[in-house]
């Protein structure tokens, strides 16, 4: 009888491990110990997760944290490592020479488009979207998207992921000195950063 109980327990453990392996984000939870000088914003940016998601995962309503506290870092849902790299390459190509805030805003436009019903629902789909024979983003059209991103562009993408769900809902950006489409000038401007106007 003891052997049957052991076999039953072993089978239950295997079934549990097998089920866990197929659950989404089952291995995604990472533990982080808060260090002096940390903020929820810095931690979320470091891991490229939404600030709201980090707070929800840890049942937090305030931003107060203290050294030694353990936090669970949720997985980045919906954005793969390859898509983060694609976004960083787009940011690098589109916002080279622009202020850091402008680089974050360019990445945020991509994420806002993914969340909008008007655009494809993946980063790759948004970046490679084509209409009337032209790509939505010039670097995809001219091949600049294929150049590697720098560290600042990668950091901007992580910050945009942290910022997701907040902000002014920009879906477009353009340089008013070089833009040739009258339509883009008709969009509501949300913010101006460097040489770019962001709009929705």
N, CA and C of each residue as an Amber inpcrd file, in Angstrom:
protein
   600
   0.8180000  -1.1970000   0.0000000   0.0000000   0.0000000   0.0000000
   0.8640000   1.2640000   0.0000000   1.9950000   1.2010000   0.7730000
   2.8980000   2.3510000   0.8210000   3.4690000   2.6380000  -0.5580000
   3.7950000   1.5490000  -1.2990000   4.3510000   1.7300000  -2.6380000
   3.3590000   2.4100000  -3.5700000   2.0540000   2.0400000  -3.4420000
   1.0360000   2.6850000  -4.2630000   0.9410000   4.1710000  -3.9540000
   1.0450000   4.5350000  -2.6600000   1.0000000   5.9460000  -2.2620000
   2.1960000   6.6970000  -2.8380000   3.3850000   6.0600000  -2.7800000
   4.5920000   6.6970000  -3.3130000   4.4710000   6.8900000  -4.8260000
   3.9640000   5.8510000  -5.5130000   3.7940000   5.9440000  -6.9610000
   2.7770000   7.0380000  -7.2960000   1.6740000   7.0620000  -6.5360000
   0.6370000   8.0830000  -6.7500000   1.1850000   9.4790000  -6.5300000
   1.9770000   9.6620000  -5.4660000   2.5750000  10.9590000  -5.1650000
   3.5510000  11.3670000  -6.2660000   4.3600000  10.4220000  -6.7260000
   5.3280000  10.6940000  -7.7890000   4.6070000  11.0950000  -9.0780000
   3.5200000  10.3760000  -9.3930000   2.7650000  10.6950000 -10.6080000
   2.1290000  12.0800000 -10.5030000   1.6300000  12.4230000  -9.3280000
   1.0320000  13.7410000  -9.1210000   2.0710000  14.8440000  -9.2990000
   3.2890000  14.5940000  -8.7900000   4.3580000  15.5950000  -8.9200000
   4.7480000  15.7670000 -10.3850000   4.8580000  14.6570000 -11.1220000
   5.2050000  14.7300000 -12.5390000   4.1090000  15.4770000 -13.2990000
   2.8490000  15.1540000 -13.0020000   1.7260000  15.8330000 -13.6630000
   1.7570000  17.3230000 -13.3680000   2.0510000  17.6710000 -12.1220000
   2.1160000  19.0720000 -11.7270000   3.2370000  19.7940000 -12.4660000
   4.4180000  19.1560000 -12.5530000   5.5460000  19.7620000 -13.2590000
   5.2470000  19.8880000 -14.7480000   4.5950000  18.8780000 -15.3150000
   4.2530000  18.9160000 -16.7350000   3.2630000  20.0440000 -17.0030000
   2.2480000  20.1730000 -16.1550000   1.2590000  21.2300000 -16.3120000
   1.9210000  22.5970000 -16.1950000   2.8030000  22.7430000 -15.2180000
   3.4920000  24.0180000 -15.0200000   4.3090000  24.3870000 -16.2450000
   4.8990000  23.3920000 -16.8890000   5.7330000  23.6650000 -18.0600000
   4.9250000  24.2580000 -19.2000000   3.6100000  23.9580000 -19.2580000
   2.7960000  24.4530000 -20.3470000   1.9840000  25.6900000 -19.9870000
   2.0190000  26.0960000 -18.7340000   1.3120000  27.3130000 -18.3490000
   2.0840000  28.5200000 -18.8480000   1.4000000  29.5510000 -19.3670000
   2.1190000  30.7220000 -19.8270000   2.8020000  31.4100000 -18.6600000
   4.0400000  31.8350000 -18.8880000   4.8200000  32.5740000 -17.9000000
   5.0780000  31.7860000 -16.6220000   5.0300000  30.4660000 -16.6780000
   5.2230000  29.6690000 -15.4740000   6.6020000  29.8800000 -14.8730000
   7.6170000  30.0550000 -15.7350000   8.9600000  30.2390000 -15.2210000
   9.3560000  31.7090000 -15.2090000   8.3780000  32.5630000 -15.4680000
   8.6820000  33.9680000 -15.6910000   9.0180000  34.7260000 -14.4160000
   8.5440000  34.2540000 -13.2910000   8.7290000  35.0130000 -12.0560000
  10.1940000  35.0030000 -11.6370000  10.7670000  36.1880000 -11.5570000
  12.1340000  36.3700000 -11.0990000  12.0550000  37.1320000  -9.7880000
  12.8590000  36.7360000  -8.8340000  12.8870000  37.4410000  -7.5540000
  13.9920000  38.4860000  -7.5770000  13.7060000  39.6530000  -7.0220000
  14.6840000  40.7360000  -6.9660000  14.7040000  41.2870000  -5.5440000
  15.8990000  41.4690000  -5.0110000  16.0460000  42.0680000  -3.6830000
  16.3640000  43.5470000  -3.8480000  15.5290000  44.3770000  -3.2740000
  15.6710000  45.8250000  -3.3900000  16.9720000  46.2780000  -2.7360000
  17.6920000  47.1390000  -3.4760000  18.9480000  47.6990000  -2.9750000
  18.7600000  49.1790000  -2.6560000  19.6630000  49.7340000  -1.8790000
  19.6230000  51.1550000  -1.5490000  19.6630000  51.9730000  -2.8410000
  18.7900000  52.9400000  -2.9620000  18.7340000  53.7860000  -4.1580000
  17.7710000  53.2900000  -5.2130000  17.2440000  52.0740000  -5.0570000
  16.2750000  51.5460000  -6.0180000  14.9410000  52.2730000  -5.9040000
  14.2390000  52.3590000  -7.0100000  12.8420000  52.7920000  -7.0320000
  12.0910000  51.7590000  -7.8700000  10.7870000  51.7210000  -7.7360000
  10.0090000  50.7950000  -8.5650000  10.2270000  51.1030000 -10.0430000
  10.3230000  52.3940000 -10.3640000  10.5400000  52.8050000 -11.7550000
  11.8590000  52.2470000 -12.2830000  12.9440000  52.3890000 -11.5000000
  14.2570000  51.8990000 -11.9350000  14.2380000  50.3810000 -12.1210000
  13.5970000  49.6840000 -11.2000000  13.5430000  48.2190000 -11.2840000
  12.7350000  47.7970000 -12.5050000  11.5770000  48.4220000 -12.7160000
  10.7430000  48.0910000 -13.8800000  11.5020000  48.3760000 -15.1720000
  12.2130000  49.5140000 -15.2340000  12.9880000  49.8630000 -16.4360000
  14.1010000  48.8630000 -16.6840000  14.7700000  48.4570000 -15.6160000
  15.8760000  47.5070000 -15.7460000  15.4110000  46.2030000 -16.3830000
  14.2210000  45.7450000 -15.9940000  13.7110000  44.4690000 -16.4970000
  12.7800000  44.6230000 -17.7000000  12.5000000  45.8790000 -18.0910000
  11.6480000  46.1040000 -19.2570000  10.2170000  45.6620000 -19.0530000
   9.7000000  45.8620000 -17.8300000   8.3050000  45.5130000 -17.5500000
   7.5350000  46.7860000 -17.2170000   6.2450000  46.7390000 -17.3580000
   5.4010000  47.8800000 -17.0470000   5.4170000  48.1510000 -15.5480000
   5.4860000  49.4210000 -15.1900000   5.4490000  49.8140000 -13.7810000
   4.1550000  49.3190000 -13.1340000   3.0430000  49.4770000 -13.8590000
   1.7500000  49.0120000 -13.3300000   1.7620000  47.5030000 -13.1020000
   2.3620000  46.7730000 -14.0340000   2.4340000  45.3130000 -13.9210000
   3.2870000  44.9050000 -12.7200000   4.4070000  45.6080000 -12.5140000
   5.2790000  45.3220000 -11.3730000   4.5300000  45.5520000 -10.0620000
   3.7760000  46.6470000  -9.9890000   3.0210000  46.9500000  -8.7730000
   1.9170000  45.9160000  -8.5420000   1.2110000  45.5470000  -9.6030000
   0.1250000  44.5670000  -9.4670000   0.6510000  43.2120000  -9.0280000
   1.7590000  42.7820000  -9.6340000   2.3350000  41.4790000  -9.3020000
   2.7120000  41.3970000  -7.8330000   3.1320000  42.5290000  -7.2590000
   3.5780000  42.5650000  -5.8630000   2.5330000  43.1510000  -4.9140000
   1.2780000  43.2620000  -5.4050000   0.1640000  43.7740000  -4.5800000
   0.5040000  45.1000000  -3.9090000   1.0470000  46.0330000  -4.6980000
   1.4560000  47.3250000  -4.1530000   0.5320000  48.4120000  -4.6830000
   0.1460000  49.3080000  -3.8070000  -0.6390000  50.4630000  -4.2390000
   0.1980000  51.7340000  -4.1880000   1.2750000  51.7130000  -3.4040000
   2.1650000  52.8770000  -3.3300000   3.4950000  52.5410000  -3.9950000
   4.3230000  53.5520000  -4.1570000   5.6440000  53.3660000  -4.7600000
   6.7340000  53.1750000  -3.7140000   6.3650000  53.0690000  -2.4540000
   7.3270000  52.9610000  -1.3620000   7.9260000  51.5480000  -1.3050000
   9.2560000  51.4790000  -1.3860000   9.9760000  50.2060000  -1.2200000
  11.1670000  50.4630000  -0.3050000  11.7420000  49.4050000   0.2300000
  12.8670000  49.5670000   1.1470000  13.9210000  48.4930000   0.8780000
  15.2100000  48.8050000   1.1450000  16.2870000  47.8370000   0.9070000
  16.0290000  46.5280000   1.6490000  16.3330000  45.4330000   0.9560000
  16.1430000  44.1070000   1.5310000  14.8060000  43.4890000   1.1800000
  13.8690000  44.3110000   0.7460000  12.5480000  43.8010000   0.3730000
  12.6780000  42.9360000  -0.8890000  11.8930000  41.8550000  -0.9500000
  11.9180000  40.9610000  -2.1200000  10.7190000  41.2830000  -3.0120000
  10.9970000  41.4640000  -4.2810000   9.9470000  41.7270000  -5.2560000
   9.9430000  40.6260000  -6.3060000   8.7640000  40.3140000  -6.8040000
   8.6380000  39.3750000  -7.9100000   8.5850000  40.1930000  -9.1910000
   9.4800000  39.8820000 -10.1250000   9.5040000  40.5680000 -11.4060000
   8.6600000  39.7540000 -12.3790000   7.5800000  40.3400000 -12.8900000
   6.7490000  39.5910000 -13.8370000   7.4500000  39.4660000 -15.1880000
   6.9670000  38.5510000 -16.0000000   7.5500000  38.4150000 -17.3360000
   7.0620000  39.5680000 -18.2010000   7.8270000  39.8520000 -19.2330000
   7.3990000  40.8430000 -20.2090000   6.4060000  40.1290000 -21.1130000
   5.1580000  40.5140000 -21.0140000   4.1420000  39.8190000 -21.7940000
   3.9830000  40.4560000 -23.1610000   3.9480000  39.6140000 -24.1710000
   3.6530000  40.0790000 -25.5120000   4.8250000  40.6460000 -26.2940000
   5.9950000  40.8160000 -25.7040000   7.1430000  41.3510000 -26.4210000
   8.3180000  40.3950000 -26.2480000   8.7520000  39.8030000 -27.3420000
   9.8580000  38.8610000 -27.2960000  11.1920000  39.6060000 -27.3130000
  12.2540000  38.8880000 -27.0240000  13.5940000  39.4840000 -27.0860000
  13.8930000  39.9700000 -28.5010000  13.4580000  39.2160000 -29.4990000
  13.6840000  39.6130000 -30.8910000  12.9250000  40.9000000 -31.2150000
  11.7110000  41.0380000 -30.6810000  10.9380000  42.2600000 -30.9290000
  11.5400000  43.4580000 -30.1950000  12.0690000  43.2220000 -28.9950000
  12.7520000  44.3110000 -28.2890000  13.9510000  44.7890000 -29.1020000
  14.6880000  43.8440000 -29.6810000  15.8340000  44.2050000 -30.5230000
  15.3710000  44.9720000 -31.7590000  14.2810000  44.5230000 -32.3790000
  13.7300000  45.2070000 -33.5490000  13.3330000  46.6370000 -33.1980000
  12.6510000  46.8030000 -32.0670000  12.2720000  48.1500000 -31.6240000
  13.4990000  49.0170000 -31.3850000  14.5120000  48.4550000 -30.7470000
  15.7290000  49.2150000 -30.4530000  16.4160000  49.6490000 -31.7450000
  16.4290000  48.7730000 -32.7570000  17.0340000  49.1340000 -34.0380000
  16.2260000  50.2350000 -34.7280000  14.8860000  50.1760000 -34.5910000
  14.0480000  51.2310000 -35.1570000  14.3060000  52.5520000 -34.4440000
  14.3520000  52.5070000 -33.1210000  14.6110000  53.7230000 -32.3300000
  15.9670000  54.3100000 -32.7090000  16.9670000  53.4560000 -32.8140000
  18.3170000  53.9170000 -33.1700000  18.3020000  54.6340000 -34.5230000
  17.6070000  54.0350000 -35.4940000  17.5820000  54.6070000 -36.8420000
  16.7140000  55.8590000 -36.9300000  15.5680000  55.8570000 -36.2610000
  14.6290000  56.9840000 -36.3530000  15.0250000  58.1770000 -35.4930000
  15.6620000  57.9080000 -34.3530000  15.8800000  58.9940000 -33.3810000
  17.3590000  59.2520000 -33.1000000  18.2220000  58.8560000 -34.0210000
  19.6530000  59.1300000 -33.8650000  19.8530000  60.6450000 -33.7640000
  20.5640000  61.0770000 -32.7280000  20.8050000  62.5050000 -32.5470000
  19.6930000  63.2410000 -31.8270000  18.6080000  62.5570000 -31.5200000
  17.4910000  63.1670000 -30.7840000  17.7140000  62.9890000 -29.2830000
  17.0460000  63.7930000 -28.4590000  17.1720000  63.6200000 -27.0030000
  16.6870000  62.2330000 -26.5750000  17.1750000  61.7780000 -25.4370000
  16.7930000  60.4530000 -24.9220000  15.2730000  60.3320000 -24.7890000
  14.6200000  61.3840000 -24.2940000  13.1560000  61.3500000 -24.1430000
  12.4720000  61.1060000 -25.4840000  13.0460000  61.6140000 -26.5640000
  12.4930000  61.3890000 -27.8970000  12.6350000  59.9480000 -28.3300000
  13.7210000  59.3030000 -27.9070000  13.9170000  57.8870000 -28.2270000
  12.8870000  57.0300000 -27.5000000  12.6370000  57.3610000 -26.2380000
  11.6060000  56.6440000 -25.4750000  10.2490000  56.8520000 -26.1410000
   9.9910000  58.0810000 -26.5870000   8.7010000  58.3980000 -27.2110000
   8.5110000  57.6320000 -28.5230000   9.5770000  57.4410000 -29.3060000
   9.4760000  56.6650000 -30.5470000   9.1070000  55.2120000 -30.2260000
   9.7690000  54.6350000 -29.2340000   9.4390000  53.2610000 -28.8300000
   8.0130000  53.1800000 -28.3020000   7.5770000  54.2190000 -27.6060000
   6.2150000  54.2530000 -27.0650000   5.1800000  54.2890000 -28.1860000
   5.4950000  54.9970000 -29.2700000   4.5920000  55.0230000 -30.4310000
   4.3690000  53.6020000 -30.9470000   5.4450000  52.8280000 -31.0410000
   5.3150000  51.4410000 -31.5140000   4.3940000  50.6570000 -30.5830000
   4.6200000  50.7720000 -29.2770000   3.7920000  50.0370000 -28.3140000
   2.3370000  50.5120000 -28.3370000   2.1320000  51.8160000 -28.5100000
   0.7650000  52.3370000 -28.6060000   0.0600000  51.7970000 -29.8480000
   0.8140000  51.6530000 -30.9130000   0.2110000  51.0910000 -32.1350000
  -0.1550000  49.6210000 -31.9210000   0.7050000  48.8820000 -31.2550000
   0.4000000  47.4730000 -30.9680000  -0.9100000  47.3730000 -30.1760000
  -1.1240000  48.3010000 -29.2460000  -2.3150000  48.2880000 -28.3950000
  -3.5580000  48.8260000 -29.1090000  -3.3690000  49.5310000 -30.2310000
  -4.4880000  50.1420000 -30.9510000  -5.1050000  49.1610000 -31.9360000
  -6.4280000  49.2540000 -32.0940000  -7.1300000  48.4010000 -33.0590000
  -6.8570000  48.8210000 -34.5000000  -6.2850000  50.0040000 -34.6880000
  -6.0260000  50.5220000 -36.0310000  -4.7500000  49.9570000 -36.6700000
  -3.9370000  49.2600000 -35.8710000  -2.6420000  48.7860000 -36.3420000
  -2.4770000  47.2920000 -36.0390000  -1.4490000  46.6550000 -36.6190000
  -1.1810000  45.2460000 -36.2800000  -0.9570000  45.0800000 -34.7770000
  -1.1940000  43.8770000 -34.2570000  -1.1360000  43.6730000 -32.8030000
   0.1780000  43.0670000 -32.3110000   1.2320000  43.1590000 -33.1230000
   2.5540000  42.7330000 -32.6780000   3.5700000  43.8150000 -33.0340000
   4.6820000  43.8260000 -32.3200000   5.7420000  44.7980000 -32.6100000
   6.2400000  44.6070000 -34.0380000   6.4970000  43.3680000 -34.4070000
   6.9950000  43.0780000 -35.7540000   5.9960000  43.5370000 -36.8180000
   4.7170000  43.2800000 -36.5750000   3.6770000  43.7030000 -37.5110000
   3.6230000  45.2080000 -37.6700000   3.7490000  45.9310000 -36.5710000
   3.7300000  47.3990000 -36.6020000   4.9530000  47.9300000 -37.3440000
   6.1300000  47.4440000 -36.9930000   7.3650000  47.9510000 -37.5980000
   7.3940000  47.6720000 -39.1000000   6.8980000  46.5100000 -39.5150000
   6.9660000  46.1360000 -40.9330000   5.6760000  46.4470000 -41.7000000
   4.7680000  47.1910000 -41.0910000   3.5130000  47.5090000 -41.7720000
   3.7830000  48.2930000 -43.0590000   3.0150000  47.9480000 -44.0830000
   3.2060000  48.5630000 -45.3980000   1.8500000  48.9960000 -45.9380000
   1.7830000  50.1760000 -46.5280000   0.5510000  50.6530000 -47.1520000
   0.9160000  51.4350000 -48.4150000   0.1800000  51.2170000 -49.4660000
   0.4020000  51.9210000 -50.7310000   1.8490000  51.7970000 -51.2220000
   2.4580000  50.6520000 -50.9700000   3.8050000  50.4150000 -51.4640000
   4.9200000  50.9720000 -50.5900000   4.5630000  51.5980000 -49.4680000
   5.5650000  52.1960000 -48.5910000   5.4550000  51.6330000 -47.1790000
   6.5960000  51.4650000 -46.5460000   6.6090000  51.0490000 -45.1470000
   6.2560000  52.2380000 -44.2600000   5.6780000  51.9530000 -43.1060000
   5.2850000  53.0140000 -42.1740000   6.4940000  53.7760000 -41.6440000
   7.6310000  53.0830000 -41.5410000   8.8330000  53.7090000 -40.9910000
   9.9340000  53.7260000 -42.0520000  10.4990000  54.8990000 -42.3040000
  11.5420000  55.0770000 -43.3130000  12.7190000  54.1110000 -43.1610000
  13.2270000  53.8410000 -41.9300000  14.3640000  52.9270000 -41.8090000
  14.0880000  51.5110000 -42.3180000  12.8290000  51.0990000 -42.3300000
  12.4940000  49.7850000 -42.8880000  12.5870000  49.8760000 -44.4060000
  12.1300000  50.9870000 -44.9540000  12.1540000  51.2080000 -46.4010000
  13.5880000  51.2780000 -46.9290000  14.4760000  52.0070000 -46.1960000
  15.8270000  52.2310000 -46.7300000  16.8930000  51.2640000 -46.1780000
  16.4960000  50.3390000 -45.3080000  17.4310000  49.3270000 -44.8130000
  18.1870000  49.7040000 -43.5510000  18.0130000  50.9410000 -43.0480000
  18.7050000  51.3700000 -41.8230000  18.2980000  50.5210000 -40.6160000
  17.1150000  49.9070000 -40.6910000  16.6160000  49.0510000 -39.6090000
  17.5450000  47.8650000 -39.3550000  18.3460000  47.5130000 -40.3350000
  19.2260000  46.3460000 -40.2210000  20.5160000  46.6330000 -39.4580000
  20.7570000  47.8930000 -39.1280000  21.9680000  48.2360000 -38.3730000
  21.7190000  48.0030000 -36.8860000  22.7370000  47.5440000 -36.1390000
  22.5340000  47.2650000 -34.7140000  22.2130000  48.5200000 -33.9110000
  21.4370000  48.3280000 -32.8620000  21.0580000  49.4310000 -31.9680000
  22.1740000  49.6980000 -30.9680000  22.2530000  50.9400000 -30.5160000
  23.2180000  51.2610000 -29.4590000  22.5670000  51.0450000 -28.0890000
  23.3670000  51.1670000 -27.0460000  22.8900000  50.9040000 -25.6750000
  21.7720000  51.8560000 -25.2830000  21.8550000  53.1060000 -25.7360000
  20.8260000  54.0850000 -25.3540000  19.4740000  53.7290000 -25.9690000
  19.4820000  53.2470000 -27.2100000  18.2270000  52.8390000 -27.8570000
  17.6170000  51.6480000 -27.1310000  18.4560000  50.7030000 -26.7040000
  17.9620000  49.5440000 -25.9570000  17.3730000  49.9750000 -24.6190000
  18.0350000  50.9130000 -23.9700000  17.5340000  51.4170000 -22.6860000
  16.2130000  52.1560000 -22.8870000  16.1040000  52.8900000 -23.9800000
  14.8640000  53.6160000 -24.2820000  13.6950000  52.6540000 -24.4860000
  13.9650000  51.5250000 -25.1300000  12.9100000  50.5220000 -25.3340000
  12.4580000  49.9680000 -23.9890000  13.4050000  49.6520000 -23.1100000
  13.0350000  49.1590000 -21.7760000  12.2100000  50.1880000 -21.0190000
  12.5880000  51.4540000 -21.1410000  11.8160000  52.4920000 -20.4440000
  10.4260000  52.6260000 -21.0410000  10.3160000  52.5170000 -22.3580000
   9.0000000  52.5840000 -23.0060000   8.1160000  51.4290000 -22.5440000
   8.7030000  50.2440000 -22.4000000   7.9410000  49.0960000 -21.8970000
   7.4660000  49.3600000 -20.4730000   8.3050000  50.0130000 -19.6770000
   7.9280000  50.3670000 -18.3060000   6.7990000  51.3840000 -18.3090000
   6.8570000  52.2950000 -19.2580000   5.9150000  53.4090000 -19.3540000
   4.5890000  52.9930000 -19.9790000   4.5400000  51.7730000 -20.5370000
   3.3660000  51.3210000 -21.2800000   2.0910000  51.4920000 -20.4690000
   1.0420000  51.9620000 -21.1510000  -0.2330000  52.1720000 -20.4760000
  -0.3500000  53.5540000 -19.8550000   0.6980000  54.3440000 -19.9650000
   0.6700000  55.7090000 -19.4500000   1.0160000  56.6500000 -20.6000000
   0.9440000  57.9260000 -20.3750000   1.3450000  58.8740000 -21.4160000
   0.1680000  59.4070000 -22.1940000   0.4670000  60.0510000 -23.3150000
  -0.5530000  60.8010000 -24.0520000  -1.1160000  60.0760000 -25.2620000
  -0.7530000  58.8200000 -25.4610000  -1.3510000  58.0200000 -26.5230000
  -0.8670000  58.3300000 -27.9250000   0.3610000  58.7970000 -28.0700000
   0.9050000  59.1220000 -29.3950000   0.9350000  57.8820000 -30.2880000
   0.4810000  58.0620000 -31.5350000   0.4890000  56.9740000 -32.5100000
   1.3850000  57.2940000 -33.7090000   1.8220000  58.5510000 -33.8110000
   2.6210000  58.9870000 -34.9440000   3.7230000  59.9210000 -34.4520000
   4.7650000  60.0500000 -35.2520000   5.7660000  61.0830000 -35.0290000
   6.3230000  61.4940000 -36.3870000   6.7790000  62.7350000 -36.4620000
   7.3170000  63.2350000 -37.7300000   8.1860000  64.4540000 -37.4530000
   9.0260000  64.7550000 -38.4110000   9.8440000  65.9580000 -38.3590000
   9.1570000  66.9850000 -39.2580000   8.6410000  68.0770000 -38.6900000
   7.8900000  69.0340000 -39.5080000   8.7310000  69.6830000 -40.6170000
  10.0520000  69.6410000 -40.4770000  10.9200000  70.2380000 -41.5030000
  11.0470000  69.3390000 -42.7230000  10.8470000  68.0350000 -42.5340000
  11.0300000  67.1020000 -43.6580000   9.7550000  66.3700000 -44.0700000
   8.7200000  66.4440000 -43.2600000   7.4700000  65.7290000 -43.5780000
   6.8180000  66.3400000 -44.8190000   6.3280000  65.4660000 -45.7050000
   5.7080000  65.9570000 -46.9380000   4.2100000  65.6580000 -46.9990000
   3.7010000  64.9160000 -46.0340000   2.2840000  64.5460000 -46.0290000
   1.4500000  65.6110000 -45.3200000   0.4650000  66.1410000 -46.0370000
  -0.4380000  67.1210000 -45.4230000  -1.2670000  66.4540000 -44.3220000
  -1.5650000  65.1570000 -44.5200000  -2.3990000  64.4310000 -43.5590000
  -1.7690000  64.4320000 -42.1730000  -0.4500000  64.2050000 -42.0830000
   0.2050000  64.1210000 -40.7750000   0.0860000  65.4320000 -40.0130000
   0.0550000  66.5570000 -40.7300000  -0.0730000  67.8550000 -40.0700000
  -1.4760000  68.0760000 -39.5040000  -2.4300000  67.2420000 -39.9400000
  -3.8010000  67.3700000 -39.4380000  -4.0140000  66.6330000 -38.1190000
  -3.0380000  65.8080000 -37.7050000  -3.1760000  65.0240000 -36.4780000
  -2.9300000  65.9010000 -35.2540000  -3.5960000  65.5710000 -34.1600000
  -3.4510000  66.3210000 -32.9050000  -2.0600000  66.0800000 -32.3110000
  -1.2890000  67.1470000 -32.1280000   0.0580000  67.0360000 -31.5650000
  -0.0570000  66.7830000 -30.0620000   0.6500000  65.7800000 -29.5810000
   0.6240000  65.4270000 -28.1590000   1.8310000  66.0050000 -27.4190000
   2.9910000  66.0180000 -28.0970000   4.2100000  66.5370000 -27.4740000
   5.2390000  66.8020000 -28.5690000   6.1330000  67.7450000 -28.3050000
   7.2520000  68.0200000 -29.2080000   8.5250000  67.7240000 -28.4360000
   9.3720000  66.8470000 -28.9980000  10.6470000  66.5100000 -28.3660000
  11.7210000  66.6000000 -29.4360000  12.6750000  67.4690000 -29.2420000
  13.7320000  67.6490000 -30.2270000  13.1430000  68.0630000 -31.5620000
  13.5300000  67.3680000 -32.6240000  13.0300000  67.6900000 -33.9680000
  11.7360000  66.9670000 -34.3150000  11.2220000  66.1600000 -33.4180000
  10.0340000  65.3670000 -33.7000000   8.7760000  65.9350000 -33.0330000
   7.6910000  65.8910000 -33.7750000   6.3680000  66.1210000 -33.2050000
   5.7090000  64.7580000 -33.0760000   5.0870000  64.5180000 -31.9340000
   4.3520000  63.2700000 -31.7010000   2.8750000  63.6210000 -31.7400000
   2.0760000  62.7170000 -32.3050000   0.6720000  63.0400000 -32.5380000
  -0.1930000  61.7980000 -32.4090000  -1.5220000  62.0530000 -32.3510000
  -2.4650000  60.9280000 -32.3340000  -3.6460000  61.2320000 -33.2310000
